[in-house]
């Protein structure tokens, strides 16, 4: 399955070829690694699906009901205001 992940931290989007068995945590890691080019600090970020924060990042995409071509967002937990 393909999923689209937005990473506003770096103003980028990535399309991932994921498996339904992937955890939300893995999706977050893959998206951050792809968009930033470095090993991410996943604990500083959260994932949103359909506008809601995913509370259990150990849940699989299948368990959450994430369909093919779905969009997820990876956001920094504590966002800095822009001055």
N, CA, C and O atoms as a Maestro MAE file, in Angstrom:
{
 s_m_m2io_version
 :::
 2.0.0
}

f_m_ct {
 s_m_title
 :::
 protein
 m_atom[332] {
  # First column is atom index #
  i_m_mmod_type
  r_m_x_coord
  r_m_y_coord
  r_m_z_coord
  i_m_residue_number
  s_m_chain_name
  s_m_pdb_residue_name
  s_m_pdb_atom_name
  i_m_atomic_number
  :::
  1 25 0.830 -1.180 0.000 1 A "UNK " " N  " 7
  2 3 0.000 0.000 0.000 1 A "UNK " " CA " 6
  3 2 0.874 1.242 0.000 1 A "UNK " " C  " 6
  4 15 2.012 1.216 0.470 1 A "UNK " " O  " 8
  5 25 0.338 2.316 -0.524 2 A "UNK " " N  " 7
  6 3 1.055 3.591 -0.507 2 A "UNK " " CA " 6
  7 2 0.354 4.524 0.459 2 A "UNK " " C  " 6
  8 15 -0.874 4.566 0.528 2 A "UNK " " O  " 8
  9 25 1.156 5.273 1.204 3 A "UNK " " N  " 7
  10 3 0.612 6.302 2.084 3 A "UNK " " CA " 6
  11 2 1.403 7.582 1.866 3 A "UNK " " C  " 6
  12 15 2.581 7.552 1.512 3 A "UNK " " O  " 8
  13 25 0.736 8.697 2.081 4 A "UNK " " N  " 7
  14 3 1.371 10.000 1.950 4 A "UNK " " CA " 6
  15 2 1.542 10.572 3.346 4 A "UNK " " C  " 6
  16 15 0.605 10.584 4.145 4 A "UNK " " O  " 8
  17 25 2.739 11.042 3.629 5 A "UNK " " N  " 7
  18 3 3.015 11.590 4.957 5 A "UNK " " CA " 6
  19 2 3.551 13.007 4.798 5 A "UNK " " C  " 6
  20 15 4.533 13.238 4.092 5 A "UNK " " O  " 8
  21 25 2.893 13.949 5.465 6 A "UNK " " N  " 7
  22 3 3.343 15.340 5.482 6 A "UNK " " CA " 6
  23 2 4.197 15.560 6.719 6 A "UNK " " C  " 6
  24 15 3.854 15.121 7.816 6 A "UNK " " O  " 8
  25 25 5.320 16.251 6.523 7 A "UNK " " N  " 7
  26 3 6.211 16.585 7.628 7 A "UNK " " CA " 6
  27 2 6.410 18.105 7.594 7 A "UNK " " C  " 6
  28 15 7.369 18.592 6.996 7 A "UNK " " O  " 8
  29 25 5.502 18.854 8.237 8 A "UNK " " N  " 7
  30 3 5.595 20.322 8.196 8 A "UNK " " CA " 6
  31 2 6.889 20.877 8.775 8 A "UNK " " C  " 6
  32 15 7.291 21.989 8.431 8 A "UNK " " O  " 8
  33 25 7.538 20.129 9.637 9 A "UNK " " N  " 7
  34 3 8.818 20.560 10.235 9 A "UNK " " CA " 6
  35 2 9.820 20.963 9.158 9 A "UNK " " C  " 6
  36 15 10.580 21.914 9.336 9 A "UNK " " O  " 8
  37 25 9.821 20.237 8.040 10 A "UNK " " N  " 7
  38 3 10.754 20.515 6.953 10 A "UNK " " CA " 6
  39 2 10.022 20.915 5.667 10 A "UNK " " C  " 6
  40 15 10.621 20.940 4.592 10 A "UNK " " O  " 8
  41 25 8.747 21.222 5.779 11 A "UNK " " N  " 7
  42 3 7.938 21.638 4.651 11 A "UNK " " CA " 6
  43 2 8.033 20.646 3.497 11 A "UNK " " C  " 6
  44 15 8.286 21.026 2.354 11 A "UNK " " O  " 8
  45 25 7.827 19.368 3.814 12 A "UNK " " N  " 7
  46 3 7.984 18.341 2.795 12 A "UNK " " CA " 6
  47 2 6.927 17.260 2.972 12 A "UNK " " C  " 6
  48 15 6.367 17.084 4.054 12 A "UNK " " O  " 8
  49 25 6.671 16.550 1.897 13 A "UNK " " N  " 7
  50 3 5.775 15.390 1.890 13 A "UNK " " CA " 6
  51 2 6.547 14.220 1.324 13 A "UNK " " C  " 6
  52 15 7.464 14.392 0.521 13 A "UNK " " O  " 8
  53 25 6.167 13.020 1.754 14 A "UNK " " N  " 7
  54 3 6.816 11.829 1.243 14 A "UNK " " CA " 6
  55 2 5.754 10.773 0.995 14 A "UNK " " C  " 6
  56 15 4.787 10.656 1.748 14 A "UNK " " O  " 8
  57 25 5.945 10.011 -0.061 15 A "UNK " " N  " 7
  58 3 5.059 8.889 -0.345 15 A "UNK " " CA " 6
  59 2 5.819 7.624 0.018 15 A "UNK " " C  " 6
  60 15 6.909 7.377 -0.500 15 A "UNK " " O  " 8
  61 25 5.247 6.827 0.903 16 A "UNK " " N  " 7
  62 3 5.901 5.607 1.363 16 A "UNK " " CA " 6
  63 2 5.166 4.380 0.851 16 A "UNK " " C  " 6
  64 15 3.935 4.345 0.833 16 A "UNK " " O  " 8
  65 25 5.923 3.376 0.437 17 A "UNK " " N  " 7
  66 3 5.359 2.068 0.114 17 A "UNK " " CA " 6
  67 2 5.382 1.271 1.412 17 A "UNK " " C  " 6
  68 15 6.412 0.714 1.791 17 A "UNK " " O  " 8
  69 25 4.240 1.224 2.088 18 A "UNK " " N  " 7
  70 3 4.155 0.611 3.413 18 A "UNK " " CA " 6
  71 2 3.391 -0.704 3.350 18 A "UNK " " C  " 6
  72 15 2.696 -0.997 2.378 18 A "UNK " " O  " 8
  73 25 3.537 -1.471 4.392 19 A "UNK " " N  " 7
  74 3 2.778 -2.715 4.560 19 A "UNK " " CA " 6
  75 2 1.725 -2.477 5.639 19 A "UNK " " C  " 6
  76 15 1.969 -1.701 6.563 19 A "UNK " " O  " 8
  77 25 0.564 -3.121 5.550 20 A "UNK " " N  " 7
  78 3 -0.457 -2.959 6.593 20 A "UNK " " CA " 6
  79 2 0.036 -3.341 7.987 20 A "UNK " " C  " 6
  80 15 -0.541 -2.905 8.983 20 A "UNK " " O  " 8
  81 25 1.095 -4.149 8.073 21 A "UNK " " N  " 7
  82 3 1.634 -4.579 9.362 21 A "UNK " " CA " 6
  83 2 2.590 -3.561 9.974 21 A "UNK " " C  " 6
  84 15 3.018 -3.730 11.116 21 A "UNK " " O  " 8
  85 25 2.929 -2.511 9.237 22 A "UNK " " N  " 7
  86 3 3.818 -1.482 9.789 22 A "UNK " " CA " 6
  87 2 3.118 -0.807 10.961 22 A "UNK " " C  " 6
  88 15 1.904 -0.600 10.950 22 A "UNK " " O  " 8
  89 25 3.906 -0.471 11.962 23 A "UNK " " N  " 7
  90 3 3.360 0.296 13.083 23 A "UNK " " CA " 6
  91 2 3.390 1.781 12.734 23 A "UNK " " C  " 6
  92 15 4.116 2.209 11.836 23 A "UNK " " O  " 8
  93 25 2.602 2.539 13.447 24 A "UNK " " N  " 7
  94 3 2.596 3.991 13.260 24 A "UNK " " CA " 6
  95 2 3.974 4.551 13.587 24 A "UNK " " C  " 6
  96 15 4.432 5.491 12.938 24 A "UNK " " O  " 8
  97 25 4.630 3.985 14.578 25 A "UNK " " N  " 7
  98 3 5.978 4.424 14.952 25 A "UNK " " CA " 6
  99 2 6.950 4.244 13.791 25 A "UNK " " C  " 6
  100 15 7.795 5.107 13.553 25 A "UNK " " O  " 8
  101 25 6.840 3.134 13.069 26 A "UNK " " N  " 7
  102 3 7.730 2.907 11.930 26 A "UNK " " CA " 6
  103 2 7.448 3.914 10.817 26 A "UNK " " C  " 6
  104 15 8.376 4.428 10.192 26 A "UNK " " O  " 8
  105 25 6.180 4.194 10.572 27 A "UNK " " N  " 7
  106 3 5.820 5.185 9.553 27 A "UNK " " CA " 6
  107 2 6.434 6.537 9.909 27 A "UNK " " C  " 6
  108 15 7.000 7.215 9.051 27 A "UNK " " O  " 8
  109 25 6.318 6.924 11.179 28 A "UNK " " N  " 7
  110 3 6.879 8.192 11.648 28 A "UNK " " CA " 6
  111 2 8.393 8.207 11.423 28 A "UNK " " C  " 6
  112 15 8.932 9.187 10.909 28 A "UNK " " O  " 8
  113 25 9.076 7.137 11.801 29 A "UNK " " N  " 7
  114 3 10.519 7.056 11.638 29 A "UNK " " CA " 6
  115 2 10.910 7.145 10.159 29 A "UNK " " C  " 6
  116 15 11.806 7.907 9.795 29 A "UNK " " O  " 8
  117 25 10.238 6.369 9.315 30 A "UNK " " N  " 7
  118 3 10.558 6.356 7.882 30 A "UNK " " CA " 6
  119 2 10.338 7.738 7.254 30 A "UNK " " C  " 6
  120 15 11.154 8.195 6.454 30 A "UNK " " O  " 8
  121 25 9.244 8.392 7.615 31 A "UNK " " N  " 7
  122 3 8.951 9.711 7.049 31 A "UNK " " CA " 6
  123 2 9.981 10.743 7.489 31 A "UNK " " C  " 6
  124 15 10.458 11.539 6.679 31 A "UNK " " O  " 8
  125 25 10.319 10.727 8.763 32 A "UNK " " N  " 7
  126 3 11.313 11.688 9.260 32 A "UNK " " CA " 6
  127 2 12.691 11.422 8.666 32 A "UNK " " C  " 6
  128 15 13.389 12.364 8.294 32 A "UNK " " O  " 8
  129 25 13.094 10.160 8.571 33 A "UNK " " N  " 7
  130 3 14.404 9.820 8.007 33 A "UNK " " CA " 6
  131 2 14.479 10.220 6.535 33 A "UNK " " C  " 6
  132 15 15.504 10.724 6.075 33 A "UNK " " O  " 8
  133 25 13.399 9.996 5.803 34 A "UNK " " N  " 7
  134 3 13.383 10.317 4.376 34 A "UNK " " CA " 6
  135 2 13.414 11.821 4.135 34 A "UNK " " C  " 6
  136 15 14.140 12.293 3.260 34 A "UNK " " O  " 8
  137 25 12.642 12.569 4.894 35 A "UNK " " N  " 7
  138 3 12.549 14.015 4.645 35 A "UNK " " CA " 6
  139 2 13.713 14.805 5.229 35 A "UNK " " C  " 6
  140 15 14.076 15.849 4.687 35 A "UNK " " O  " 8
  141 25 14.303 14.333 6.320 36 A "UNK " " N  " 7
  142 3 15.398 15.086 6.940 36 A "UNK " " CA " 6
  143 2 16.767 14.560 6.555 36 A "UNK " " C  " 6
  144 15 17.753 15.292 6.646 36 A "UNK " " O  " 8
  145 25 16.852 13.301 6.123 37 A "UNK " " N  " 7
  146 3 18.137 12.727 5.744 37 A "UNK " " CA " 6
  147 2 19.020 12.349 6.918 37 A "UNK " " C  " 6
  148 15 20.220 12.137 6.740 37 A "UNK " " O  " 8
  149 25 18.455 12.259 8.112 38 A "UNK " " N  " 7
  150 3 19.243 11.882 9.283 38 A "UNK " " CA " 6
  151 2 18.389 11.018 10.211 38 A "UNK " " C  " 6
  152 15 17.180 10.888 10.017 38 A "UNK " " O  " 8
  153 25 19.027 10.436 11.209 39 A "UNK " " N  " 7
  154 3 18.307 9.619 12.176 39 A "UNK " " CA " 6
  155 2 17.459 10.533 13.051 39 A "UNK " " C  " 6
  156 15 17.988 11.397 13.750 39 A "UNK " " O  " 8
  157 25 16.139 10.341 13.014 40 A "UNK " " N  " 7
  158 3 15.263 11.266 13.736 40 A "UNK " " CA " 6
  159 2 15.102 10.938 15.211 40 A "UNK " " C  " 6
  160 15 15.297 9.800 15.639 40 A "UNK " " O  " 8
  161 25 14.745 11.951 15.973 41 A "UNK " " N  " 7
  162 3 14.353 11.779 17.363 41 A "UNK " " CA " 6
  163 2 12.831 11.630 17.362 41 A "UNK " " C  " 6
  164 15 12.104 12.614 17.493 41 A "UNK " " O  " 8
  165 25 12.362 10.402 17.215 42 A "UNK " " N  " 7
  166 3 10.937 10.139 17.093 42 A "UNK " " CA " 6
  167 2 10.123 10.560 18.297 42 A "UNK " " C  " 6
  168 15 8.934 10.849 18.162 42 A "UNK " " O  " 8
  169 25 10.737 10.604 19.479 43 A "UNK " " N  " 7
  170 3 10.003 10.962 20.694 43 A "UNK " " CA " 6
  171 2 9.537 12.414 20.678 43 A "UNK " " C  " 6
  172 15 8.618 12.773 21.413 43 A "UNK " " O  " 8
  173 25 10.152 13.246 19.859 44 A "UNK " " N  " 7
  174 3 9.792 14.660 19.803 44 A "UNK " " CA " 6
  175 2 8.641 14.932 18.829 44 A "UNK " " C  " 6
  176 15 8.219 16.077 18.671 44 A "UNK " " O  " 8
  177 25 8.129 13.871 18.172 45 A "UNK " " N  " 7
  178 3 7.100 14.035 17.151 45 A "UNK " " CA " 6
  179 2 5.883 13.164 17.445 45 A "UNK " " C  " 6
  180 15 5.976 12.134 18.114 45 A "UNK " " O  " 8
  181 25 4.738 13.609 16.925 46 A "UNK " " N  " 7
  182 3 3.500 12.841 17.030 46 A "UNK " " CA " 6
  183 2 2.920 12.642 15.638 46 A "UNK " " C  " 6
  184 15 3.274 13.358 14.701 46 A "UNK " " O  " 8
  185 25 2.029 11.666 15.507 47 A "UNK " " N  " 7
  186 3 1.406 11.359 14.224 47 A "UNK " " CA " 6
  187 2 -0.090 11.628 14.326 47 A "UNK " " C  " 6
  188 15 -0.729 11.299 15.325 47 A "UNK " " O  " 8
  189 25 -0.633 12.232 13.272 48 A "UNK " " N  " 7
  190 3 -2.072 12.465 13.208 48 A "UNK " " CA " 6
  191 2 -2.635 11.762 11.974 48 A "UNK " " C  " 6
  192 15 -2.040 11.774 10.897 48 A "UNK " " O  " 8
  193 25 -3.798 11.151 12.170 49 A "UNK " " N  " 7
  194 3 -4.512 10.486 11.082 49 A "UNK " " CA " 6
  195 2 -5.960 10.940 11.147 49 A "UNK " " C  " 6
  196 15 -6.612 10.823 12.185 49 A "UNK " " O  " 8
  197 25 -6.456 11.456 10.037 50 A "UNK " " N  " 7
  198 3 -7.814 12.011 9.962 50 A "UNK " " CA " 6
  199 2 -8.032 13.107 11.004 50 A "UNK " " C  " 6
  200 15 -9.117 13.229 11.572 50 A "UNK " " O  " 8
  201 25 -6.993 13.898 11.244 51 A "UNK " " N  " 7
  202 3 -7.084 15.037 12.133 51 A "UNK " " CA " 6
  203 2 -6.918 14.749 13.603 51 A "UNK " " C  " 6
  204 15 -6.889 15.676 14.412 51 A "UNK " " O  " 8
  205 25 -6.807 13.479 13.972 52 A "UNK " " N  " 7
  206 3 -6.689 13.116 15.388 52 A "UNK " " CA " 6
  207 2 -5.312 12.527 15.677 52 A "UNK " " C  " 6
  208 15 -4.736 11.822 14.849 52 A "UNK " " O  " 8
  209 25 -4.798 12.828 16.861 53 A "UNK " " N  " 7
  210 3 -3.513 12.283 17.278 53 A "UNK " " CA " 6
  211 2 -3.648 10.772 17.473 53 A "UNK " " C  " 6
  212 15 -4.604 10.298 18.085 53 A "UNK " " O  " 8
  213 25 -2.685 10.032 16.948 54 A "UNK " " N  " 7
  214 3 -2.657 8.592 17.161 54 A "UNK " " CA " 6
  215 2 -2.023 8.365 18.529 54 A "UNK " " C  " 6
  216 15 -0.837 8.632 18.724 54 A "UNK " " O  " 8
  217 25 -2.815 7.876 19.467 55 A "UNK " " N  " 7
  218 3 -2.344 7.712 20.845 55 A "UNK " " CA " 6
  219 2 -1.459 6.492 21.023 55 A "UNK " " C  " 6
  220 15 -0.528 6.514 21.828 55 A "UNK " " O  " 8
  221 25 -1.737 5.425 20.277 56 A "UNK " " N  " 7
  222 3 -0.964 4.187 20.400 56 A "UNK " " CA " 6
  223 2 -0.125 3.996 19.142 56 A "UNK " " C  " 6
  224 15 -0.610 3.473 18.138 56 A "UNK " " O  " 8
  225 25 1.123 4.417 19.198 57 A "UNK " " N  " 7
  226 3 1.994 4.318 18.024 57 A "UNK " " CA " 6
  227 2 2.476 2.899 17.760 57 A "UNK " " C  " 6
  228 15 3.134 2.652 16.750 57 A "UNK " " O  " 8
  229 25 2.160 1.967 18.647 58 A "UNK " " N  " 7
  230 3 2.506 0.570 18.397 58 A "UNK " " CA " 6
  231 2 1.414 -0.133 17.589 58 A "UNK " " C  " 6
  232 15 1.571 -1.295 17.214 58 A "UNK " " O  " 8
  233 25 0.316 0.564 17.323 59 A "UNK " " N  " 7
  234 3 -0.773 0.009 16.512 59 A "UNK " " CA " 6
  235 2 -0.337 -0.070 15.057 59 A "UNK " " C  " 6
  236 15 0.422 0.773 14.576 59 A "UNK " " O  " 8
  237 25 -0.821 -1.085 14.366 60 A "UNK " " N  " 7
  238 3 -0.486 -1.233 12.948 60 A "UNK " " CA " 6
  239 2 -1.424 -0.384 12.100 60 A "UNK " " C  " 6
  240 15 -2.488 0.044 12.549 60 A "UNK " " O  " 8
  241 25 -0.999 -0.155 10.866 61 A "UNK " " N  " 7
  242 3 -1.838 0.592 9.940 61 A "UNK " " CA " 6
  243 2 -3.157 -0.138 9.703 61 A "UNK " " C  " 6
  244 15 -4.204 0.496 9.580 61 A "UNK " " O  " 8
  245 25 -3.110 -1.470 9.638 62 A "UNK " " N  " 7
  246 3 -4.327 -2.262 9.447 62 A "UNK " " CA " 6
  247 2 -5.276 -2.098 10.626 62 A "UNK " " C  " 6
  248 15 -6.484 -1.955 10.437 62 A "UNK " " O  " 8
  249 25 -4.739 -2.116 11.834 63 A "UNK " " N  " 7
  250 3 -5.574 -1.984 13.033 63 A "UNK " " CA " 6
  251 2 -6.272 -0.620 13.073 63 A "UNK " " C  " 6
  252 15 -7.419 -0.515 13.507 63 A "UNK " " O  " 8
  253 25 -5.566 0.428 12.614 64 A "UNK " " N  " 7
  254 3 -6.145 1.771 12.593 64 A "UNK " " CA " 6
  255 2 -7.112 1.979 11.428 64 A "UNK " " C  " 6
  256 15 -7.850 2.963 11.393 64 A "UNK " " O  " 8
  257 25 -7.101 1.051 10.481 65 A "UNK " " N  " 7
  258 3 -7.969 1.190 9.320 65 A "UNK " " CA " 6
  259 2 -7.458 2.184 8.301 65 A "UNK " " C  " 6
  260 15 -8.245 2.830 7.609 65 A "UNK " " O  " 8
  261 25 -6.147 2.311 8.204 66 A "UNK " " N  " 7
  262 3 -5.536 3.243 7.245 66 A "UNK " " CA " 6
  263 2 -5.659 2.637 5.844 66 A "UNK " " C  " 6
  264 15 -5.091 1.576 5.584 66 A "UNK " " O  " 8
  265 25 -6.392 3.294 4.939 67 A "UNK " " N  " 7
  266 3 -6.553 2.746 3.591 67 A "UNK " " CA " 6
  267 2 -5.379 3.109 2.678 67 A "UNK " " C  " 6
  268 15 -4.531 3.930 3.025 67 A "UNK " " O  " 8
  269 25 -5.355 2.485 1.524 68 A "UNK " " N  " 7
  270 3 -4.357 2.800 0.510 68 A "UNK " " CA " 6
  271 2 -4.506 4.271 0.113 68 A "UNK " " C  " 6
  272 15 -5.622 4.778 -0.002 68 A "UNK " " O  " 8
  273 25 -3.397 4.940 -0.091 69 A "UNK " " N  " 7
  274 3 -3.331 6.365 -0.456 69 A "UNK " " CA " 6
  275 2 -3.818 7.303 0.644 69 A "UNK " " C  " 6
  276 15 -4.210 8.435 0.361 69 A "UNK " " O  " 8
  277 25 -3.799 6.853 1.871 70 A "UNK " " N  " 7
  278 3 -4.197 7.705 2.998 70 A "UNK " " CA " 6
  279 2 -3.113 8.743 3.269 70 A "UNK " " C  " 6
  280 15 -1.962 8.587 2.862 70 A "UNK " " O  " 8
  281 25 -3.509 9.804 3.967 71 A "UNK " " N  " 7
  282 3 -2.575 10.862 4.330 71 A "UNK " " CA " 6
  283 2 -2.418 10.907 5.843 71 A "UNK " " C  " 6
  284 15 -3.402 10.872 6.582 71 A "UNK " " O  " 8
  285 25 -1.178 10.984 6.292 72 A "UNK " " N  " 7
  286 3 -0.863 11.143 7.701 72 A "UNK " " CA " 6
  287 2 0.009 12.379 7.849 72 A "UNK " " C  " 6
  288 15 0.604 12.850 6.879 72 A "UNK " " O  " 8
  289 25 0.080 12.900 9.062 73 A "UNK " " N  " 7
  290 3 0.900 14.082 9.333 73 A "UNK " " CA " 6
  291 2 1.803 13.775 10.512 73 A "UNK " " C  " 6
  292 15 1.356 13.224 11.518 73 A "UNK " " O  " 8
  293 25 3.075 14.130 10.388 74 A "UNK " " N  " 7
  294 3 4.041 13.986 11.482 74 A "UNK " " CA " 6
  295 2 4.414 15.396 11.937 74 A "UNK " " C  " 6
  296 15 5.002 16.173 11.185 74 A "UNK " " O  " 8
  297 25 4.058 15.706 13.185 75 A "UNK " " N  " 7
  298 3 4.273 17.046 13.730 75 A "UNK " " CA " 6
  299 2 5.157 17.000 14.961 75 A "UNK " " C  " 6
  300 15 5.160 16.022 15.708 75 A "UNK " " O  " 8
  301 25 5.903 18.067 15.157 76 A "UNK " " N  " 7
  302 3 6.668 18.210 16.397 76 A "UNK " " CA " 6
  303 2 5.666 18.412 17.531 76 A "UNK " " C  " 6
  304 15 4.696 19.155 17.382 76 A "UNK " " O  " 8
  305 25 5.901 17.753 18.659 77 A "UNK " " N  " 7
  306 3 4.969 17.841 19.789 77 A "UNK " " CA " 6
  307 2 4.927 19.257 20.342 77 A "UNK " " C  " 6
  308 15 3.845 19.803 20.558 77 A "UNK " " O  " 8
  309 25 6.072 19.853 20.571 78 A "UNK " " N  " 7
  310 3 6.132 21.233 21.053 78 A "UNK " " CA " 6
  311 2 6.603 22.102 19.912 78 A "UNK " " C  " 6
  312 15 7.796 22.174 19.619 78 A "UNK " " O  " 8
  313 25 5.659 22.761 19.272 79 A "UNK " " N  " 7
  314 3 5.998 23.595 18.129 79 A "UNK " " CA " 6
  315 2 6.458 24.963 18.587 79 A "UNK " " C  " 6
  316 15 5.925 25.525 19.544 79 A "UNK " " O  " 8
  317 25 7.444 25.488 17.901 80 A "UNK " " N  " 7
  318 3 8.010 26.805 18.203 80 A "UNK " " CA " 6
  319 2 7.262 27.870 17.410 80 A "UNK " " C  " 6
  320 15 7.011 27.675 16.221 80 A "UNK " " O  " 8
  321 25 6.901 28.978 18.024 81 A "UNK " " N  " 7
  322 3 6.264 30.060 17.256 81 A "UNK " " CA " 6
  323 2 7.282 30.707 16.320 81 A "UNK " " C  " 6
  324 15 8.468 30.800 16.634 81 A "UNK " " O  " 8
  325 25 6.797 31.144 15.183 82 A "UNK " " N  " 7
  326 3 7.655 31.796 14.194 82 A "UNK " " CA " 6
  327 2 7.630 33.290 14.486 82 A "UNK " " C  " 6
  328 15 6.564 33.881 14.660 82 A "UNK " " O  " 8
  329 25 8.805 33.891 14.539 83 A "UNK " " N  " 7
  330 3 8.882 35.322 14.811 83 A "UNK " " CA " 6
  331 2 9.417 36.058 13.625 83 A "UNK " " C  " 6
  332 15 9.553 37.281 13.668 83 A "UNK " " O  " 8
  :::
 }
 m_bond[331] {
  # First column is bond index #
  i_m_from
  i_m_to
  i_m_order
  :::
  1 1 2 1
  2 2 3 1
  3 3 4 2
  4 3 5 1
  5 5 6 1
  6 6 7 1
  7 7 8 2
  8 7 9 1
  9 9 10 1
  10 10 11 1
  11 11 12 2
  12 11 13 1
  13 13 14 1
  14 14 15 1
  15 15 16 2
  16 15 17 1
  17 17 18 1
  18 18 19 1
  19 19 20 2
  20 19 21 1
  21 21 22 1
  22 22 23 1
  23 23 24 2
  24 23 25 1
  25 25 26 1
  26 26 27 1
  27 27 28 2
  28 27 29 1
  29 29 30 1
  30 30 31 1
  31 31 32 2
  32 31 33 1
  33 33 34 1
  34 34 35 1
  35 35 36 2
  36 35 37 1
  37 37 38 1
  38 38 39 1
  39 39 40 2
  40 39 41 1
  41 41 42 1
  42 42 43 1
  43 43 44 2
  44 43 45 1
  45 45 46 1
  46 46 47 1
  47 47 48 2
  48 47 49 1
  49 49 50 1
  50 50 51 1
  51 51 52 2
  52 51 53 1
  53 53 54 1
  54 54 55 1
  55 55 56 2
  56 55 57 1
  57 57 58 1
  58 58 59 1
  59 59 60 2
  60 59 61 1
  61 61 62 1
  62 62 63 1
  63 63 64 2
  64 63 65 1
  65 65 66 1
  66 66 67 1
  67 67 68 2
  68 67 69 1
  69 69 70 1
  70 70 71 1
  71 71 72 2
  72 71 73 1
  73 73 74 1
  74 74 75 1
  75 75 76 2
  76 75 77 1
  77 77 78 1
  78 78 79 1
  79 79 80 2
  80 79 81 1
  81 81 82 1
  82 82 83 1
  83 83 84 2
  84 83 85 1
  85 85 86 1
  86 86 87 1
  87 87 88 2
  88 87 89 1
  89 89 90 1
  90 90 91 1
  91 91 92 2
  92 91 93 1
  93 93 94 1
  94 94 95 1
  95 95 96 2
  96 95 97 1
  97 97 98 1
  98 98 99 1
  99 99 100 2
  100 99 101 1
  101 101 102 1
  102 102 103 1
  103 103 104 2
  104 103 105 1
  105 105 106 1
  106 106 107 1
  107 107 108 2
  108 107 109 1
  109 109 110 1
  110 110 111 1
  111 111 112 2
  112 111 113 1
  113 113 114 1
  114 114 115 1
  115 115 116 2
  116 115 117 1
  117 117 118 1
  118 118 119 1
  119 119 120 2
  120 119 121 1
  121 121 122 1
  122 122 123 1
  123 123 124 2
  124 123 125 1
  125 125 126 1
  126 126 127 1
  127 127 128 2
  128 127 129 1
  129 129 130 1
  130 130 131 1
  131 131 132 2
  132 131 133 1
  133 133 134 1
  134 134 135 1
  135 135 136 2
  136 135 137 1
  137 137 138 1
  138 138 139 1
  139 139 140 2
  140 139 141 1
  141 141 142 1
  142 142 143 1
  143 143 144 2
  144 143 145 1
  145 145 146 1
  146 146 147 1
  147 147 148 2
  148 147 149 1
  149 149 150 1
  150 150 151 1
  151 151 152 2
  152 151 153 1
  153 153 154 1
  154 154 155 1
  155 155 156 2
  156 155 157 1
  157 157 158 1
  158 158 159 1
  159 159 160 2
  160 159 161 1
  161 161 162 1
  162 162 163 1
  163 163 164 2
  164 163 165 1
  165 165 166 1
  166 166 167 1
  167 167 168 2
  168 167 169 1
  169 169 170 1
  170 170 171 1
  171 171 172 2
  172 171 173 1
  173 173 174 1
  174 174 175 1
  175 175 176 2
  176 175 177 1
  177 177 178 1
  178 178 179 1
  179 179 180 2
  180 179 181 1
  181 181 182 1
  182 182 183 1
  183 183 184 2
  184 183 185 1
  185 185 186 1
  186 186 187 1
  187 187 188 2
  188 187 189 1
  189 189 190 1
  190 190 191 1
  191 191 192 2
  192 191 193 1
  193 193 194 1
  194 194 195 1
  195 195 196 2
  196 195 197 1
  197 197 198 1
  198 198 199 1
  199 199 200 2
  200 199 201 1
  201 201 202 1
  202 202 203 1
  203 203 204 2
  204 203 205 1
  205 205 206 1
  206 206 207 1
  207 207 208 2
  208 207 209 1
  209 209 210 1
  210 210 211 1
  211 211 212 2
  212 211 213 1
  213 213 214 1
  214 214 215 1
  215 215 216 2
  216 215 217 1
  217 217 218 1
  218 218 219 1
  219 219 220 2
  220 219 221 1
  221 221 222 1
  222 222 223 1
  223 223 224 2
  224 223 225 1
  225 225 226 1
  226 226 227 1
  227 227 228 2
  228 227 229 1
  229 229 230 1
  230 230 231 1
  231 231 232 2
  232 231 233 1
  233 233 234 1
  234 234 235 1
  235 235 236 2
  236 235 237 1
  237 237 238 1
  238 238 239 1
  239 239 240 2
  240 239 241 1
  241 241 242 1
  242 242 243 1
  243 243 244 2
  244 243 245 1
  245 245 246 1
  246 246 247 1
  247 247 248 2
  248 247 249 1
  249 249 250 1
  250 250 251 1
  251 251 252 2
  252 251 253 1
  253 253 254 1
  254 254 255 1
  255 255 256 2
  256 255 257 1
  257 257 258 1
  258 258 259 1
  259 259 260 2
  260 259 261 1
  261 261 262 1
  262 262 263 1
  263 263 264 2
  264 263 265 1
  265 265 266 1
  266 266 267 1
  267 267 268 2
  268 267 269 1
  269 269 270 1
  270 270 271 1
  271 271 272 2
  272 271 273 1
  273 273 274 1
  274 274 275 1
  275 275 276 2
  276 275 277 1
  277 277 278 1
  278 278 279 1
  279 279 280 2
  280 279 281 1
  281 281 282 1
  282 282 283 1
  283 283 284 2
  284 283 285 1
  285 285 286 1
  286 286 287 1
  287 287 288 2
  288 287 289 1
  289 289 290 1
  290 290 291 1
  291 291 292 2
  292 291 293 1
  293 293 294 1
  294 294 295 1
  295 295 296 2
  296 295 297 1
  297 297 298 1
  298 298 299 1
  299 299 300 2
  300 299 301 1
  301 301 302 1
  302 302 303 1
  303 303 304 2
  304 303 305 1
  305 305 306 1
  306 306 307 1
  307 307 308 2
  308 307 309 1
  309 309 310 1
  310 310 311 1
  311 311 312 2
  312 311 313 1
  313 313 314 1
  314 314 315 1
  315 315 316 2
  316 315 317 1
  317 317 318 1
  318 318 319 1
  319 319 320 2
  320 319 321 1
  321 321 322 1
  322 322 323 1
  323 323 324 2
  324 323 325 1
  325 325 326 1
  326 326 327 1
  327 327 328 2
  328 327 329 1
  329 329 330 1
  330 330 331 1
  331 331 332 2
  :::
 }
}
